[in-house]
């Protein structure tokens, strides 16, 4: 597998790799490096190779340099590894899509290539940089996406919304397999944390572990605190994520509003540590703002909250309205601080309503869209590709 992310913190990639390893398949992973991080041991069937490159800053120009360097290093590492291992399947994860072309020589020599579109780059670019319409770079994102899709033997994407957009842009429907982003219930397993869920609480905790970026609307819970503190004096907002410029903005806002004592911001934790933090929280929050990407991207964080059995206050985005009813999530209008605060207060004052939301989200999604169902679709696709070739080593 090729992934331009640090393998040990990429939940979707790790789920694929660990499922294959547990099925007695050897998997080579090529990923970026992360300075100062010593990874925990992984399965003996998993071999991780880190290129001498880390993720750059969020600046657009740095992205172009980063992607160009990454392309060079992935191709340089993949080719000798392929000549030794003779991988039958090479699974490339976006972003960027065009990393799929690092597999040119293996493809010419018979390897089957999967392009996994976690997030469609045209919509993601517009979301990340707050573009109202596609500019020249946005149009380039669309072109490179289509060239990459045509090069790959098959395409995986993360939900039906993404699939519809790919078809609309010219990808044949039969070339696309949807493997939904769902919570990994082997990690997000509420039954392991019964004691934490039942423990007495010093605080009423709202939790958000994830990306810190403007499109996630993380100023909203901070702005809501002056409304909530008089009614919930022991309230706490816990946010867990990579520190950067956006983190400093959130800290500055909390200081400006005089609520910094009620806000705790922690650096990114390993995925295995997140379930316990969720189990100790009272409400999961998802405050994303509407845009071309966020309207259609499956919010895995909401599904992880649900898997851990905690109620959710979530922005009323189209993707969530398509997945859940009012009986499963406490919706609020995106960007509306007063409605968000009212939702949190409602759940604080009515514990039985919190329990009803958890029960209903179980009924509406978790029992239908489990990771076990999704990984079987992946195994079926791998089996189909291997039957075309007859080899069993997967990269």
C-alpha positions in Angstrom: 0.0 0.0 0.0 1.1 3.5 -0.7 -0.3 6.3 1.5 0.9 9.9 1.8 0.2 9.9 5.5 1.8 8.4 8.6 0.5 4.9 8.5 0.2 4.5 12.3 -2.4 7.4 12.6 -4.4 6.7 9.4 -7.5 4.8 10.6 -8.8 3.8 7.2 -5.5 2.5 5.9 -4.7 0.6 9.1 -8.1 -1.2 9.0 -7.3 -2.5 5.5 -3.8 -3.5 6.4 -4.7 -5.2 9.7 -7.6 -7.1 8.1 -5.3 -8.4 5.4 -2.6 -9.3 7.9 -5.1 -11.2 10.1 -6.2 -13.1 7.0 -2.5 -14.3 6.6 -1.7 -11.9 3.8 1.7 -10.2 3.8 1.4 -6.4 3.3 4.1 -3.8 2.5 3.2 -0.2 3.4 5.1 2.8 2.1 4.3 6.0 4.0 5.7 9.3 5.2 8.0 9.6 8.2 7.1 11.3 11.5 10.1 12.6 13.3 10.4 11.6 16.9 7.8 9.0 16.8 8.6 5.4 17.7 5.8 3.2 16.4 4.3 0.3 18.4 5.0 -3.1 17.0 2.6 -4.3 14.4 1.5 -7.7 13.0 4.3 -9.9 11.7 2.7 -9.8 8.2 2.9 -6.0 8.0 6.1 -4.4 6.8 6.2 -0.6 7.0 8.7 1.5 5.0 8.9 5.2 5.7 10.2 7.5 3.0 12.6 10.3 4.2 9.8 12.9 4.0 7.3 14.3 6.5 4.1 16.2 5.9 4.7 19.9 5.2 2.6 22.9 6.4 -0.9 23.8 5.1 0.3 26.5 2.6 -0.8 25.8 -1.0 2.6 26.3 -2.5 4.2 23.9 0.1 1.6 21.3 -0.9 2.9 21.4 -4.5 6.5 21.0 -3.4 5.5 18.3 -1.0 3.5 16.3 -3.5 6.3 16.5 -6.1 8.9 15.3 -3.6 6.6 12.6 -2.4 6.0 11.3 -5.9 9.7 11.0 -6.4 10.3 9.2 -3.1 7.4 6.8 -3.5 8.5 5.7 -6.9 12.1 5.3 -5.8 11.0 3.1 -2.8 8.4 1.1 -4.7 10.3 0.0 -7.7 13.1 -2.1 -5.9 10.5 -3.4 -3.4 8.3 -4.5 -6.3 11.2 -6.2 -8.1 11.9 -8.2 -5.0 8.4 -8.9 -3.8 6.5 -9.1 -7.1 3.3 -7.7 -5.6 0.1 -8.8 -7.4 -1.9 -5.8 -6.1 -0.8 -2.3 -5.3 -3.3 -0.2 -3.3 -2.7 3.6 -3.6 -4.5 5.9 -1.3 -5.2 9.6 -2.2 -4.4 12.4 -1.5 -3.0 13.1 -4.0 -4.7 11.0 -6.7 -1.7 11.1 -9.0 0.4 9.1 -6.7 -1.1 6.2 -8.6 1.3 6.9 -11.4 4.2 5.9 -9.1 3.1 2.3 -10.0 3.7 2.8 -13.7 6.4 0.1 -14.0 4.7 -2.5 -11.8 1.5 -1.9 -13.8 3.3 -2.5 -17.0 4.8 -5.7 -15.5 1.3 -7.0 -14.6 0.5 -5.6 -11.1 -3.1 -4.7 -10.5 -3.6 -1.2 -9.3 -6.3 0.1 -6.9 -6.8 3.8 -6.4 -8.6 4.5 -3.1 -10.3 8.0 -3.1 -10.7 8.8 0.5 -11.8 12.3 -0.4 -12.4 13.7 -3.9 -9.7 16.3 -4.5 -11.8 18.8 -6.4 -14.4 19.2 -3.6 -11.7 18.9 -0.9 -9.6 21.7 -2.4 -12.7 24.0 -2.5 -13.4 23.1 1.1 -9.9 23.5 2.5 -9.3 26.8 0.8 -12.8 28.2 1.0 -13.3 28.5 -2.7 -16.8 29.5 -3.9 -16.2 27.9 -7.3 -13.4 25.9 -9.0 -10.5 28.1 -10.0 -7.5 27.0 -12.2 -6.1 24.8 -9.4 -9.5 23.3 -8.7 -9.9 22.4 -12.4 -6.5 20.9 -12.4 -7.6 18.7 -9.4 -10.5 17.4 -11.6 -8.2 16.6 -14.5 -5.6 14.8 -12.4 -8.4 12.9 -10.7 -9.8 11.6 -14.0 -6.4 10.7 -15.4 -5.6 8.8 -12.2 -8.9 7.0 -12.3 -8.3 5.9 -15.9 -4.9 4.6 -15.1 -6.0 2.5 -12.2 -7.5 -1.0 -12.7 -10.2 -0.3 -10.2 -11.3 2.5 -7.8 -12.5 2.4 -4.2 -14.3 5.3 -2.7 -15.7 6.0 0.8 -19.4 6.6 0.2 -22.2 6.8 -2.4 -22.0 10.6 -2.7 -18.4 10.3 -3.8 -19.3 7.5 -6.2 -22.1 9.7 -7.8 -19.6 12.6 -8.3 -17.0 10.3 -9.9 -19.7 8.9 -12.3 -20.8 12.4 -13.1 -17.2 13.2 -14.0 -16.9 10.2 -16.4 -15.9 7.2 -14.3 -17.7 4.0 -15.3 -19.9 2.8 -12.5 -18.7 -0.7 -12.8 -15.1 0.5 -12.0 -16.1 1.8 -8.6 -16.4 -0.1 -5.3 -17.8 1.7 -2.3 -16.3 0.8 1.0 -18.0 3.0 3.5 -16.1 4.9 6.1 -17.4 3.3 9.3 -16.1 3.0 12.8 -13.7 0.2 13.4 -15.6 -1.6 16.2 -12.5 -3.8 17.1 -11.0 -0.5 18.3 -14.1 1.5 19.1 -15.6 -1.2 21.2 -17.8 0.2 24.0 -17.9 -3.1 25.9 -14.3 -2.7 26.8 -15.0 0.6 28.6 -18.1 -0.1 30.7 -16.3 1.0 33.9 -15.4 4.4 32.3 -18.9 5.0 31.1 -20.4 4.2 34.5 -17.8 6.2 36.5 -18.9 9.3 38.4 -17.9 12.5 36.6 -16.2 15.6 37.8 -17.1 17.4 34.6 -19.8 17.3 31.9 -17.5 16.8 28.9 -18.0 17.6 25.3 -15.4 15.9 23.2 -14.0 16.4 19.7 -10.9 14.3 18.6 -10.0 15.1 15.0 -8.7 17.7 12.5 -8.4 21.3 13.6 -9.4 23.4 10.6 -11.8 26.2 9.9 -14.2 24.0 7.9 -14.8 22.0 11.1 -16.4 25.0 12.9 -14.5 24.4 16.1 -15.0 28.0 17.2 -18.7 27.2 17.7 -18.4 25.1 20.9 -15.9 27.7 22.3 -18.4 30.6 21.5 -21.1 28.5 23.1 -19.4 28.2 26.5 -20.4 31.7 27.8 -24.0 30.6 27.3 -23.5 27.1 28.9 -21.2 27.8 31.9 -23.9 29.5 34.0 -26.2 26.5 33.5 -23.5 23.8 33.5 -20.8 25.1 35.8 -18.7 21.9 35.6 -18.8 21.8 31.8 -15.5 21.0 29.9 -14.7 21.1 26.2 -12.0 18.6 25.3 -10.4 18.8 21.8 -7.7 16.4 20.7 -5.7 17.0 17.5 -2.5 18.2 15.9 -1.3 21.5 17.1 -0.8 24.3 14.5 -2.0 27.8 13.5 -5.7 26.8 13.9 -5.0 25.6 17.4 -3.5 28.9 18.3 -6.6 30.6 17.0 -8.9 28.5 19.1 -6.7 29.1 22.2 -6.8 32.9 21.5 -10.6 32.8 21.1 -11.0 31.0 24.4 -8.8 33.6 26.1 -10.7 36.4 24.5 -14.0 35.1 25.7 -12.7 34.3 29.2 -13.5 30.6 29.0 -10.0 29.1 28.7 -10.4 27.4 32.1 -13.2 25.3 30.6 -11.2 24.3 27.4 -8.6 21.5 27.2 -6.7 21.1 24.0 -4.5 18.0 23.8 -2.1 16.9 21.0 -2.9 14.0 18.7 -3.2 10.7 20.5 -2.7 7.2 18.9 -6.0 5.8 17.6 -6.0 3.1 20.3 -6.2 5.8 23.0 -9.2 7.7 21.6 -12.0 5.2 22.6 -11.2 5.6 26.3 -11.3 9.4 26.0 -14.7 9.1 24.3 -16.0 6.7 27.0 -15.1 9.3 29.7 -17.0 12.0 27.8 -20.7 12.8 27.9 -21.4 14.2 24.5 -19.6 13.9 21.2 -19.7 17.1 19.0 -19.4 17.6 15.2 -19.7 21.2 14.3 -18.6 21.2 10.6 -19.7 23.9 8.2 -21.4 23.3 4.9 -19.4 23.4 1.7 -19.1 21.2 -1.4 -16.9 18.7 0.4 -18.3 18.6 3.9 -21.8 18.3 2.6 -21.0 14.9 1.1 -18.1 13.5 3.2 -19.0 10.8 5.7 -18.0 12.1 9.1 -16.3 9.0 10.6 -16.0 10.8 13.9 -19.8 10.7 14.3 -19.8 7.0 13.7 -17.0 6.5 16.3 -19.1 8.4 18.8 -22.0 6.1 18.0 -19.9 3.0 18.3 -18.7 4.1 21.7 -22.3 4.7 22.9 -22.2 8.5 23.5 -24.9 10.9 22.2 -24.0 13.3 19.5 -24.7 17.0 18.8 -24.1 17.5 15.1 -24.4 20.2 12.4 -27.3 19.6 10.1 -25.3 18.7 7.0 -26.9 16.9 4.0 -24.7 13.8 4.4 -25.8 13.4 8.1 -29.5 14.0 7.3 -29.3 11.3 4.6 -27.8 8.8 7.2 -29.7 9.6 10.4 -33.1 10.9 11.6 -33.8 13.5 14.3 -34.3 10.5 16.6 -30.6 9.5 16.3 -28.7 12.8 16.4 -29.3 16.1 18.1 -29.0 18.4 15.1 -28.4 22.1 15.1 -28.1 24.5 12.1 -24.5 24.8 11.0 -22.7 27.8 12.4 -25.6 28.6 14.9 -24.0 29.0 18.3 -27.3 29.5 20.1 -28.8 26.2 18.6 -25.6 24.3 19.4 -25.7 25.5 23.0 -29.4 24.6 23.3 -28.6 21.1 22.0 -25.9 20.5 24.6 -28.0 21.9 27.4 -30.9 19.7 26.4 -28.8 16.6 26.6 -27.3 17.7 29.9 -30.8 18.2 31.4 -32.3 15.0 30.0 -30.1 11.9 30.5 -33.0 9.7 29.2 -32.9 11.6 25.9 -29.1 10.9 25.7 -29.9 7.1 26.1 -32.6 7.3 23.4 -30.3 8.9 20.9 -27.7 6.2 21.5 -30.3 3.4 21.1 -31.7 5.0 17.9 -28.3 5.5 16.2 -27.5 1.8 16.9 -30.8 0.9 15.2 -30.4 3.2 12.2 -26.7 2.7 11.3 -24.4 0.6 13.4 -26.3 -2.7 12.9 -26.5 -2.1 9.1 -23.1 -0.6 8.3 -20.5 -2.5 10.3 -16.8 -2.7 9.4 -17.3 -6.5 9.1 -19.6 -5.9 6.1 -17.3 -3.4 4.5 -14.1 -5.4 4.8 -15.9 -8.3 3.1 -16.4 -6.1 0.0 -12.7 -5.3 0.1 -11.7 -9.0 0.3 -14.1 -9.8 -2.6 -12.4 -7.1 -4.7 -8.9 -8.3 -3.8 -9.9 -11.9 -4.6 -11.2 -10.8 -8.0 -7.9 -9.0 -8.8 -5.8 -11.9 -7.6 -7.8 -14.4 -9.7 -6.7 -12.3 -12.7 -3.1 -12.8 -11.8 -2.7 -15.8 -9.5 -0.3 -14.2 -6.9 -1.0 -13.5 -3.3 1.4 -10.8 -2.1 -0.4 -7.5 -1.7 1.2 -4.0 -1.4 
